[in-house]
Amino acid sequence: MLLNPLLPAEQMSPEWHRTFAQRCYRQTTERGRQLLVTTLLMDGFALFSYDLPLYLGGQFSEHRMYGDLLCWRLLTMTTFLIYLPLSLRLTDDPRPGVQHALAWGAIALGLGTGLWHAVLSQTMAIDISIYALSLFIVAGLLVMPTRLKLLIYLLGLVVIEIGLFTITEDPLVALAVSVNAICLTIGAMIADQVATRAAVVDSMLVHSLDEQRGRADRLLRNILPAAIADRLKSGEPRVVEYHAEVSVLFADVSGFTQLASELSPERLIEMLESLFRSFDALTEQHGVEKIKTVGDAYMAAAGVPLAVPDHAERIARLALAMVEACERLGRETGLTLQLRVGIHSGSAISGVIAQKKFSYDLWGDTVNTASRLESRGVAGRIQVPEQTRLRLLHQFEFEQRGHLYLKGKGRTAGYFLIAEKTAEAA
């Protein structure tokens, strides 16, 4: 059971496994590079502090072992000097198998260093400690998402055993060191799986955090415009903006109070959900920002949070599409559904209010006027003032309603938005 990599295939998606494998490859390559740099520096130090004095003292001619170890040291240093810049250059290589090969290369070099130091040495009882050190460093640091790595430890054990009984003349020494080598290999295999389990748990936590962060981000973007959400996430304490040119739309279902008394709560909520879902899709389609819903009322604006030159045209097309969607839903459900809409264009202030259950909202005379145009409107019609009509005159058709009294505005000329002009009429 300890040798089980514990990769939860039934719980995590194939994409997670691919991501986990790539993460292991990159981490192994990076840690392997650090291990090889450390070994390279130690070999360089040993070259001048150990090998050079022995050579100058004539020990190389008397003991072949020193020459063999020097050749191995120079060979490993050369190999490391080739691998290190190559792995740095290929760190971000997107080609399949490159990271996999680099990771296995780091493992082979890490284990090979200790293994061949032990085998080439004629004092195996002492120098197996070098192999033990590299064995556990590789097991603990260089994690791979596969059981194949366990075979590498067994292969190293076989090499050690052959070397022991070939080089060591005393069978008791060979047997004693052989027991040590077996214990080291078993310990390394267990350590490897402990490290792999830790890497799996760590990746699962990262995956879970990423999912939660993604859900929180999607939720935030459902509540706030994307640009505003990004500003709040970046740590901006207060978001308040002045907009010189925006168009605001208010709409509500005519006769909703009576409708609510006639329908069951479930059917009423189902109707509103269908209606508002279609409105949400239309706001995205026409490049308009949904601001909020209050009861059966729906508020949207064009030109916020980012200014656009055609804000009035966008909001007008949205209004026509919303009236049509409401009537279509009425026909499908058999209910009498008619939308009352008010539109106004001008300046406004936007911002995020409250620290708990915060919301993005608009304020100003433009907002108030649009709301009053809606409340004084007619079922199934879109009402606009003279100011907005003049902006849309060349692209849309209007019908004069006459003057109406708006609170805070007095007598105001009102018009009904009928339709968008065809290319020939325009």
ZAMI-804312 format. One record per residue (C-alpha): x, y, z. Coordinates in steps of 0.05 Angstrom, whole numbers, plus 32768, in hexadecimal, padded with zeros to 4 digits. Last residue first. Example, Ala and Ser with C-alpha at 12.3 -4.5 7.8 and 13.67 -1.06 7.14 Angstrom:
<rs>
81117FEB808F80F67FA6809C
</rs>
This chain:
<rs>
7D7184587C9C7D31843F7C7B7D5884137C4A7D8583F67C817D4983E87CAE7D3A84157CE87D3B83F77D2D7CF883F27D4E7CC284167D757CE384407DAC7CA984667DCB7CB284B07DD87CAA84DF7E137CB0852A7E197CBB853D7E617C9285697E8F7CB3856D7ED37CF7854E7EDF7CF885407F2A7CBE85107F257CAD85047EDC7C6F85227EBC7C5E850A7E767C5D852D7E347C48850B7DF47C5084C47DDD7C7584CF7D9C7C86848F7D777CCE847E7D677CF6845A7D327D40844A7D3C7D8284587D187D8184A17D067D5B84B87D447D8484927D777DA884CB7D9A7D6D84FA7D907D3E84C77DB07D6A84C47DEE7D65850E7DFC7D1B85107DEA7D0A84DD7E207D0284927E177CCA84607E227CCC84177E0C7C8783F87E057C6783B57E177C4283D27E537C44841E7E537C76844A7E787C7284777EB47C9A84457EDF7CCC843B7EA67CD684857E997CDF848E7EE47D17845A7EE67D3A84777EA97D3684BC7EC97D5484A47F0B7D8E84827EE87D9E84BE7EBC7D9884EC7EF87DCF84C77F1D7DE284847F3B7DFA84417F217E0784007F467E3883C77F517E27839D7F8D7E43838A7FD17E2683537FFB7E54836980327E8483A480287E4F83D3800D7E4E83F87FCA7E7383ED7F897E7284287F5A7E52844D7F217E4284967F167E1684AC7EDC7E1484DA7E9F7DE084D97E687DB084A97E457D6A84937E5A7D4184557E4E7CFF843C7E6D7CE083F87E607C9D83D87E727C9C838E7E607C5E83667E517C4E83207E687C0883047E657C1682BB7E747C0C82807E457C5282677E547C6E82687E0D7C4782A57DF77C5D82CC7E357CA582B67E2A7CA182D37DE37C8583147DFD7CBE831B7E2F7CF2830A7DFB7CD6833F7DCB7CD683747E007D1E83607E137D3683637DCA7D1A83A97DC07D3B83C07E017D7D83A17DEE7D7D83C47DAB7D7184067DCE7DA783F97E027DDB83EB7DCD7DC884277DA37DCD84557DDF7E1284397DF37E2F84437DAD7E6E84687DC17E8384367DF67E9F84477E3C7EB4840D7E687E9184017EAA7E6084137E907E4D842E7E4B7E0C84077E467DDF83FD7E837DAF83C97E9D7D7883C67ED27D4283907ED87D0483977F047CDB83597F187CF5835A7F5F7D3383857F5C7D65836F7F277DAA838B7F1E7DDE83AE7EF27DE083847EB27E1683A17E857E0783A87E3B7E2F838A7E017DF383777DD87DFB832B7DDE7E10832F7E267DD283587E387DA783287E0F7DBF82EB7E367DAF830D7E787D6A83207E5E7D5C82D77E4B7D7182C17E917D4682F87EAE7D0782DE7E8C7D1482947E9B7D2382A47EE47CE682D17EE97CB9829A7ECE7CD782647EFB7CD082927F377C86829C7F287C7B82527F1A7C99823F7F5D7C7482757F847C31825F7F667C1382917F357BD682BE7F3D7BEF82ED7F737C3282F67F517C0F83087F0F7BE7833D7F337C27835D7F4E7C4B83547F0B7C19837E7EE47C4E83987EB47C9083737EBA7CCA83A27EC77CFF83C67E9F7D3383FB7EAE7D68840D7E7B7DA3843D7E837DCD845C7E4C7E1284787E5D7E3B84B57E4A7E6484DF7E7C7E7384A47EA97E8F84B37EEF7EB0847A7F137EB3845E7F5A7ED8841E7F6E7EF4841E7FB47F2A83F57FD67F5183DF7F987F70839D7FAD7F7D837D7F697F3E83527F747F1483927F787F3083AB7F367F2683687F147EDD83667F2C7ED183AB7F107EEC83987ECB7EC383577ECC7E82837A7EDE7E6A83657F237E3C832F7F3F7E4782FA7F0B7E91830C7F087E9683027F537E7582BE7F4D7EA482AA7F147EE082C07F3E7EC7829A7F7B7EBC825C7F517F0282637F327F22826D7F767EFE82307F907F1582077F547F5C82217F5B7F5B82127FA57F4381CB7F977F7981C07F627FAE81DC7F917F9681AE7FC87F9581737F987FDC81857F827FF581877FCA7FD381447FD97FF381257F9C803881427FAD803381287FF4802080E47FDA805C80E57FAB808B80F97FE4807080BF800E807880927FD180C080A57FC780CF809D801180B48056800E80DF80467FD1811B80677FF38112803E8032810E7FFE800A814D80117FE481738025802381607FE4804681787FBC800A81B97FE3800781C67FD9805281BA7F8F804B81EB7F8D8011821E7FB5803A821D7F7D806E821F7F46803982597F668014827F7F71805582737F28806882887F11802282CD7F33802982E97F3E7FE382BE7F7B7FD282C07F8F7F8882947F5B7F6682667F487FA082587F917FB082547FA97F67821F7F767F5681F77F897F9481FD7FD47F8581E67FCA7F3D81AA7FA17F5481997FD67F88819B800D7F53816B7FE47F28813C7FDE7F63813E80297F6D813080357F2380F680047F2780D480337F5980D7806A7F2580A880427EF98070804B7F2C805D808D7F0A804C80D57F1B809580E97F2880B1810C7F6680FA81227F688102813E7FAE80F981057FE0810E80C97FB7814680EE7F93816281087FD5815980C47FF4818280A07FBF81B680D77FB981C780D0800381C58084800381F380827FC6822680AD7FEA821E80818028823080467FFB827580657FFD828A8047803F827B7FFD8038828980037FEE82D280137FF882EA80037FB282C3803E7F9782A980377F50826780197F678258804D7F9D826A80897F72824380677F3B820480647F63820880A97F83820F80CD7F4181E0809F7F1C81A780AE7F4C81A880F97F3F81BA80F27EF5818280C07EE8815080E97F108162812A7EEC815E81077EA8811A80EB7EBA810181317EC78120814C7E87810081147E5E80BA81227E7B80C2816C7E7080D2815F7E26809D812A7E1C806C81537DF5808981947DD9807681D27E0280BF81E57E1580BB82107E5380F681F27E78811B81E07E38815282157E3D815B82097E87815E81BE7E7D819481C57E4881BC81F57E7381BD81C27EAC81C481827E84820681917E61822A81AB7E9F820E81707EC6822B813F7E94826F81617E97826F81607EE3825A81167EE1829381047EB282C6812C7EDA82B281097F1A82B180C57EF882F780D07EDD830E80E77F2282EE80AA7F428312807B7F128354809E7F1E834C80987F69833A804E7F64837A80407F3C83A380467F7B83EF804D7F7783F380797F3A83B980A57F5183D880AD7F96841480D37F7D840D810D7FAE83FC813E7F7683C381117F6183A981097FA883AE81557FB3838781617F738350812E7F81833D81467FC6833A81927FCE833B81A67F84830C81727F6782E5816D7FA882D081B67FA182BA81AB7F5A8295816C7F6E827181927FA5825F81CA7F74824581977F41821E81727F7781FB81B37F8C81EC81C47F4381D2817E7F3881A381827F74818981C67F5E817E81AD7F18815A81707F33812D819E7F5B811A81C47F1B811381867EF080EB81617F2580BD819D7F2E80B281A37EE280A481587EDB807881567F19804F81917F01804781727EBD802E81317EDD7FFD81577F0A7FE2817E7ECF7FD8813E7EA77FB6811D7EE37F89815A7EED7F7581587EA47F64810F7EAA7F3281247EE17F3B81157F2A7F1280E87F577F1580A37F367F5E80AB7F237F7280BD7F6A7FBE80B77F637FD280947FA3801980837F8B8010803E7FAB805280247FC7803A802F800F800080008000
</rs>
